[in-house]
Amino acid sequence: MRSSKSRRILGIVVGVLAVAIVAFVAIGLIFPASWPGKLLQGSGVGGAQPVYATATVDGNPGEWAGDPIFTSMYRAWSPSKKVETNLYLRYDCATGTMYALVMTAGSWPVAASPGEAWIAINSNANKVTFTSFAWVGQSGSNAQGWEASFALAEGNYSLWAHTNVNDGGSQTSGIQGVGLTVDCHETTAATVSSFTAQRQQVTSGAGQ
């Protein structure tokens, strides 16, 4: 009798925990800015997606006009501090190439220091190798931002990005462990853009 009651209690506890876990993950995926969403960032459970398009790394950011910000980058890595730069991402499914654009979020310049402009995948020690790189609006040791490209397969990742800015002195601007999902299957859904039907009048022969 006692054993049967214990099993029922255990079943209830397990059921409640399962519901809580499902709710936690669902809230994190639907509301990525919530605390469950922040805990899930970089865990391989979902993540923001890049714009699926190609780009030319030439220091001219005009083609990025209208693209959404993938993530803001904060002073000293801290989301509680000032947004100093913004990161934009595009992905070319045909070549497996990720394109990145980092731009100042204000009037302060980005420091044109090549060693301080980097992106890392899944660990801040795992910096990607850029296949192309260009400063945006460079003037001496300052710039408005930078563009880069690197090879990346489809999948779920956590992403680090870093640059320096000259904002009342040299400052770190970065983001750490933000969730990134690259899924080209979502870009291949077929849609019918238009359909036109023309009515044809048919007439019979003699006798009508």
C-alpha positions in Angstrom: 0.0 0.0 0.0 2.8 2.4 1.0 4.8 1.4 -2.1 1.8 2.2 -4.4 1.3 5.6 -2.8 5.1 6.4 -3.1 4.9 5.5 -6.8 2.0 7.8 -7.3 3.8 10.7 -5.5 6.9 10.1 -7.6 4.9 10.1 -10.8 3.3 13.4 -9.9 6.7 14.9 -9.0 8.2 13.7 -12.3 5.2 15.0 -14.3 5.4 18.5 -12.6 9.2 18.6 -13.4 8.6 17.7 -17.0 6.0 20.4 -17.4 8.3 22.9 -15.8 11.2 22.0 -18.1 9.0 22.3 -21.2 7.6 25.6 -20.1 11.2 26.9 -19.3 12.4 26.0 -22.8 9.3 27.3 -24.5 9.5 30.7 -22.7 13.2 30.9 -23.6 12.6 30.3 -27.3 9.5 32.5 -27.6 10.9 35.4 -25.6 14.7 35.3 -26.1 15.2 38.5 -24.0 13.7 36.8 -20.9 15.9 35.2 -18.2 15.2 31.6 -19.6 16.1 32.9 -23.0 19.4 34.3 -21.8 20.3 31.1 -20.0 19.6 29.1 -23.2 21.8 31.3 -25.3 24.8 29.3 -26.5 23.3 26.1 -25.2 22.5 24.8 -28.6 18.7 25.2 -27.9 17.6 27.7 -30.6 19.2 31.1 -31.3 18.8 34.1 -33.5 19.3 33.6 -37.2 21.3 35.7 -39.7 19.9 37.3 -42.8 20.2 34.7 -45.6 22.0 36.7 -48.3 25.5 37.3 -49.6 27.7 40.4 -49.1 30.8 42.0 -50.5 33.5 42.7 -48.0 34.8 46.0 -49.4 34.3 48.5 -46.5 31.1 49.9 -48.0 28.1 49.0 -45.7 25.5 50.3 -48.1 24.2 46.9 -49.0 23.4 46.2 -45.3 20.9 49.0 -45.2 17.6 47.7 -43.8 19.2 44.6 -42.2 18.1 44.0 -38.6 20.8 44.1 -35.8 21.8 40.6 -35.0 23.0 41.7 -31.5 24.2 44.7 -29.8 27.8 44.8 -28.3 28.3 46.3 -24.9 31.1 48.1 -23.0 33.2 45.6 -21.1 31.0 42.7 -22.4 28.2 43.7 -20.0 24.5 44.0 -21.2 24.0 46.2 -18.2 26.4 48.8 -19.7 26.4 51.1 -22.7 25.8 49.7 -26.2 28.9 50.9 -28.2 28.7 48.8 -31.4 26.2 46.7 -33.2 26.7 43.4 -35.1 24.9 42.4 -38.3 25.2 38.9 -39.8 24.4 37.5 -43.3 24.8 33.9 -44.4 25.3 32.6 -47.9 23.9 29.0 -48.0 25.5 28.3 -51.4 29.0 28.7 -50.2 28.7 28.2 -46.4 30.0 31.7 -45.8 29.1 33.9 -42.8 29.4 37.7 -43.4 29.7 40.1 -40.4 29.4 43.8 -40.1 30.3 45.7 -36.9 29.4 49.3 -36.7 29.6 52.0 -34.1 26.4 52.7 -32.2 27.1 56.3 -31.7 29.5 59.2 -32.6 32.5 57.5 -31.1 34.9 55.7 -33.5 35.9 52.1 -33.7 39.6 51.6 -33.1 41.2 50.4 -36.3 43.2 47.7 -34.5 43.2 44.4 -36.5 44.0 42.2 -33.5 41.1 43.6 -31.5 38.5 42.9 -34.2 37.5 39.3 -33.9 34.6 36.7 -33.8 34.7 33.4 -32.0 32.5 30.3 -32.1 31.5 28.3 -29.1 34.4 29.6 -27.0 36.1 33.0 -26.8 39.4 31.1 -27.4 38.0 29.6 -30.7 38.4 32.7 -32.9 37.5 32.2 -36.5 39.9 32.8 -39.4 38.6 35.6 -41.6 38.7 34.9 -45.3 38.2 38.6 -46.0 38.3 41.8 -43.9 37.8 45.5 -44.5 37.6 48.6 -42.3 34.5 50.8 -42.9 35.2 54.5 -43.1 38.8 54.3 -41.8 40.6 57.5 -41.1 44.0 56.8 -39.6 43.6 54.8 -36.4 39.8 55.2 -36.3 37.0 53.7 -38.3 33.2 53.6 -38.4 33.3 49.8 -38.2 34.5 46.7 -40.1 33.3 43.9 -42.4 34.5 40.3 -42.5 33.7 36.9 -43.8 34.5 33.4 -42.6 33.5 29.8 -43.3 30.8 28.2 -41.1 28.6 25.1 -41.5 24.9 25.1 -40.7 24.1 24.3 -37.0 23.6 25.8 -33.6 26.4 27.8 -32.0 27.2 30.3 -29.4 29.0 33.4 -30.7 31.5 35.9 -29.3 32.3 39.2 -31.0 34.8 41.8 -29.9 36.2 45.2 -31.0 37.7 48.2 -29.4 36.2 51.7 -29.5 37.6 55.1 -28.6 34.8 56.4 -26.3 36.3 58.6 -23.6 39.4 56.4 -23.9 40.0 52.9 -25.3 37.0 50.7 -24.4 36.1 47.0 -25.1 32.9 46.5 -26.9 31.7 42.9 -27.1 29.1 40.2 -26.8 29.7 36.8 -25.4 27.9 33.4 -25.8 24.9 34.7 -27.8 22.9 32.0 -29.5 23.3 31.6 -33.3 21.3 29.2 -35.5 22.2 28.7 -39.2 19.4 26.7 -40.9 19.2 27.1 -44.7 16.2 24.7 -44.9 14.0 27.6 -43.6 14.9 29.6 -46.7 13.7 27.1 -49.3 10.0 27.1 -48.7 8.1 27.5 -52.0 5.5 30.2 -52.2 3.0 31.0 -55.0 3.4 34.7 -55.8 0.5 35.0 -58.2 -2.0 33.0 -60.1 -4.0 34.3 -63.1 -6.9 32.5 -64.8 -8.5 33.5 -68.0 -12.0 32.6 -68.9 -12.4 31.3 -72.4 -15.8 31.4 -74.2 -16.6 28.2 -76.2 -19.1 28.3 -78.9 -20.6 25.3 -80.6 -21.1 24.7 -84.3 -24.2 25.2 -86.5 -27.6 24.7 -85.1 -27.1 27.0 -82.0 
